[in-house]
């Protein structure tokens, strides 16, 4: 599974420049994935995810949007991000 798409890594998808190098970005994405794998029922709002992962809003949006785009996460009608394979 490719964790960071080429458009997300350049920031072109949302017109933002990614400040992390590719290795740091991949490490961050793997950390987020790991948290969701270790806690299968984890459902987070953007604010909660920012706090848990220590990210600013733009970085958190890029990471979560990227994981939604590749089908690992989904965002429900209440704005909670959860694993797609466990969504009800």
N, C-alpha and C positions, 0 to 999 in steps of 0.2 A: 504494500500500500504506500503510495507516494503521499507523504504528509504535508509537503509544501508545494503547491503548484507554481509553475513558472510565473504566472500573472500575479499571484499573491506575493511571491518573493520579490518582485520588482516594485510592488506597490501600485502598478498601473491600473489594477482593477478598480481602485477607489481614488486614484490620483494622489496617493501619498507615497513618500519615499520611505522604504524600509531602512531603519538605522542600524540594524543588527547585521553582522556578516552571516553568510549562509549556515555556518556551523552553529553559531549561537541561536539562530532562528530555529534550526532543526532541533536543537537541544530543548528549547522552550516548548515547541510543539509536542515533542516526545514526553515532556513533563506533564503537560495538560492531558494527553492521551493516557498516560500512566495513572493519573489521579482518577480518571473516569473508569479505567479498567479495574483499579483496586477497589473502587466503591461503585459497583454497578448501578445502584439506585440514585446516584448523584444527579441532582437537578439544580442548576444554578442560574440566577439572573445575571445580567451583565455586571451589575454592581458587585454581586457576591463573587463572581469569577475574578474581577479586577482585584478584589481584596485578597482572595485565596492565592492568586498567582503573582501578586505584587506588580501589576501592569497598569500603565496609563490606559485611558479609554481607547485611543487609536490602536495601540498594539493589541489590546484584548479583542477589539472588534475584528482585526485582521486574523488573529489566531482562530477565534470561534467561527468566523465566517468561512475560513479555509477548511475547517473540519466539517462544517455543514456541507460545503461544496463537494467534498470528496465522499460524503455519505457516512462519516463516522458519527457525527452529531446531528440532531434535529432541534429545531426551536419550536416549542408548542405555542398554543394560542395565548398562554399567560406570559410568554417571553422567557420561559425556562429552557436552558440548553441541557439536553440529555442524550445518552447514547441512542442512536437510531435503532439498533437491534433490540433494545429493551423498551422502546416507546410504546405506550398503551393508548 
